Amino acid sequence: MMLRRPAKQEYRTWLMDGRRWNAFKPRPGDIVVATAPKCGTTWMQQIVSSLVFQDSAIRALPIVSPWIEVRFHQAEAEMHRDLAAQTYCRFVKTHLPIDGLPLYDEVQYIHVARDGCDAAMSLHNHFMIISRSHYERMDRLGLEDPAVGRPHPRPSGDPAEFFRYWLTNGAVEGQSDGSPTLSFFDLEAGYWAERRQPNLLLVHYNDLKHDLDGEMRRISEFLGIEIDETVWPLLVGAAKFENMRAAGDQLMPQLKALAGGSEGFFYKGTNGRWQDVLTEDDLARYDRKVQEKFTPGLAAWIAGGRRLAGDPRDSSD
């Protein structure tokens, strides 16, 4: 297995510990689904699951597709032991920036992007359904780790206030946005910079919503998975938002611990909710951050996806 480069940066928050990747033993053909939070991670995991298994069966994604760096789903040794025991084409999840990951030539990486305002609104809904006991658990994890050293912040119930905090506060040293998660803007810029690597595919949330069938065919081609047209409609159906929401308790059984359960997690799957929430000043602040952090090509991609900005690999910047 050819290591192109090791992780260049170590990221640790209340939720994530990038050191858990140190024991990862890759296999040729492994798939890494890499996104910022609330940008279509679970959606892409289900798409990949349907493609890998070639059926529409409901499988618990945290089991078949573990989140490597999360601190509390499984003990680290147990997680890596279970991952090593998997005999199918493995696919894992990460919310780490690309500089926090080891990059292997024989591993395939899929990054899903989404408009930042849409991602922030979805993230706010997620934090509103987290239970008090879960926050207290993250408090303890943060206080026990000297790299974090503080309790988890309690996000405002006002989505506009949450957006302003998210846009102007970083969770780790050197970042200026994204708290209480990692920087959205730095993460997107990092994956964009690697967009021409042959084993990295950039997918956009908007394109999945507009043409799920077409995007799944694109993903299948990237992964080298031959399409069986006799079962294809079932695979696409299993990845539709309404079907995933209906099967939420089976797909994401750990969500039963959240105040809103799986229905709160699979909230709406829509874009544009910020239009009735954010002020002109809020949007101007966001636009200034975009101009500061993104190239024009990346800004167009994040705002509109492949349908509006073209294939990321063709962008000159």
N, C-alpha and C positions, 0 to 999 in steps of 0.2 A: 504494500500500500504506500503510494507516494504522497508524503506530506509536502504540500506546496509551501506552506508557512504555518508556524504555530500561532496560537492566539497572541496578539500584540498587547492587549489590554485586559486587565482583570476587573470585572464588574461585580459588585456586591450591594444588594439593597435588602430591604425587609423581606422581599419575596424571592429574590434570586441570588445564587452564588455561582459565579462562572467557574469556580474551581472544580465543580462537579463534572466538567468536561474533561478534566485531566485523565480520568480513568476510562474514557470512551475509547473503545477498540473498534475502529471502523472496518467495514467489509466493502468490497467493490459492489457498487449498485445501491448502497445505502442512500436514503433520501432525507434531507433536512428541510423542514418547512419553517422558514424564518420570517418573522413579521414583527412590527411594532404591535402592542396590544390593541385589540378591537379593530383590526384591519383585515379580518377574514381568516384568521388562523384555523379555527375549528372547521370552517367551511372547506379550506384547502385540505385539512387532514381527512375529512370525509371524502372529498374527491379522490385523493390519493388512495385511501382505503378501498374505495369501490374499484379503482383501476388495478390495484395490486391483487385483490382477491377475486376480481371479475364477478362480483355479485352485489346485490343490494342489501345484504344482511346487515343488521344493526349490531355493531361491535362497540364496546366501551373504549372510547379513544384514549383515555389516560393509560389503559393497559396495553393496547396494541400499538400505541404511538406515544411513548412517554415524553414528558417535558423534562429535559435533562437537568437544567439548572434550578428548577423550583425547589425550595427548601423543605417543603412539608408533605408532599404527596406520598413519598416513600423515602426510607433511609437510603443514603447514597449507595451503599454496598448492595442492598437488596435490588435497587433499581437496575444497576449494572448487571447483576446476576440474571435478572429476568430478561433484560435486553439481550444478553449473550445466549439465552436459551431460545430465542425466537428463530424459527427456521425459514420464515418467508422473507421477502424483500422488505427490509426494515425501513420504517419512516418515523422520524422523531420530530419533536417540536422545540423551537427556541424563540425567545424574545430578545436575545442578545444582539447587539450590533455586530457587524461582520468582523470588526477588529477584535471582538471578544471570542471568536470561534477559531478553532484550528481548521485550515482549509486543505482538503485532500483532492487530488486530481480524479480519483475514482468514485468520489461521493458526489451526488447531485443535490443542488441547492435550489429551492424554489422560494422566492421572496414575493410576498403579496403587499402591495401598497394601497393607500387610501387617502383621500383628501384629509388634511389635518383637522379641519373644523368638524368634519363628520366623525373622525376617530375620537376627538375630544368629547363630543356629545355622548358617544357610545361608552366611552370610558367613565364618564360621570355617572351614567346609569348603572354601570357595573359597581362602582364604589358605593352607590346608594343601597345596594341590596346585600352588601357584605354584613355579616352579623357582628354583634359586639364581641362575642367570644373569638371570632376570627381576627378582628382588629387587635384584641388583647394578645393573641398568639403572635401576630406580627410585631407587636410592641416588644415582646420578650425576645424574639429572634433578633430584632434590631439592637436591643440593649446588650445582648450577649455577644454581638459581633463588633469588635472595636473599629472595623472599617465603616460601620453604620453609626453605632453609638447613641442612638436616640429612638424614642417611640415613633411609630408610624403616624404621619400627620392625618388628621381627620378632615377630609374634603368637605367643602361647603355644600349645603343642600341646594344652593342657588347655582344652576348650571352656568350662568354667565360669570359668576364669581369664580367657580371652579376653572373655567376656561382661562380667565386672566391669571390665575395662580399657575396653571399648567403651562401657560405661554411664557412666564417670566421667572420660574423657579426650577432649578435643577436638583436632582436627588443625589448626585455624586459630584465630587470635585471636578471642576472644569466644564460642567454642563450648565446651560442657562435656561433650559426648558424641560418639560416632561414630567416633573414631580407630581405624584410620588412614584412614577415609573421613570425609565431612562429617557433621554432626549429623543423626541420624535424626529427632529430635524437632523441631528447628527447621524441617527440610525439610517434615515433615508438617503442621506448624502453618501454614506459608506457603501451601501448596496449599489447605488447608482454608479459609483466610481468603478465597481467591478463588473458592470453589466455586460461587458463583451466576453467575459470568461465563458468558454463553451459549456461548462457544467453548472452555470447559473442561469435560471429563467426568472424574469420579472413578469409578474401578473398583477393586474389592477382590479380592485373591488368593483369598479364601475363596469369593466368589461365582463366580469363574471355575471353581474346583474343583467347586462344587456344581451349577452349571447353565451349562456352557460354551456350549451352543446359545443359551440365553436371553440371556446376556451378550454374545455375539457379535452377536445381533440388535439389542441395545441400542446397541452400538458402531457397527454398520452404519447405524442410524438417525441417530445423532449425526453421523456423517461424511457423511450424505446419499448413501450408496451403496445402490442398489436391490438387493434380494436376488433372485437367480435360484434358485428352488427346485430346479431340475434339477441344479445343481452344489453346492447348499448342503451336503449331507452330506459331500462331499469337502472342502470348506473347513473344516468343523468337525473332520473327521478329521485334517487336516493340523496342527491346533492342539492335538491331544491330546498329553499329556506323553510317553507311551510312543512315539508316532510321531516326535515331535521328538527324543527321545533316540536312537532308532534312526538318524535322519538327522543326528546331531550333527556329524559331520565335514564334511558338506556345508553345513549351516546356519552353523556357526561354525568355519571352517577354521583360524583362528588359534589355536584351542584345542589343536591338536596339539603346540604348544610347552609346554603345561602338563604337569606330572608325571602327572596323571590323565587328560589328554586330554579329549575331549568327554564321556566317561562320567563323569568326575569333576565336570565342570561341571553336566551334567544328572544330579545325584546321585540324589535321591529325589523331589523335588517334593512332599514331604509336610510337614504341620504337626505340632506337638506334640513334636518331638524333644527339646525343652528339659525336658520333664517328668521325664526320667530323669537330667538333668544339673544343673539349677539347684536350689539349696537354698531353704528358706523365706525365709532372709535375703536371698538374691539377688532373689527375686520381690518381697519387700517393698521393696527398693531400687528396683526397676523401677516398682512402683506409686507410690512417692513421686515419681519423675521424671515419670510420667504426670500425676499431680495437679499438679505444678509447671508443666509445659509445655503440657498439653492442657486444653481446655474439656471439660465432660462429654460433649457431643455428639461431639467429635472422639475422645475416649477410647473411646466406645462403637463408633464407626465403625472405628477401628484394630483393636479387639479382635475385632469380629465381622462387619464389612462391612454391606452393604445389607440382607441377609436378616434381620439381627438389629437393626440400628440405623436402618433406613429409608434413604430417599434423602438424601444429604448436603445437597442444596439445600433440603430441608424442615426441616433442623435449625435450631432457634432460636438456637443459639450458635455 
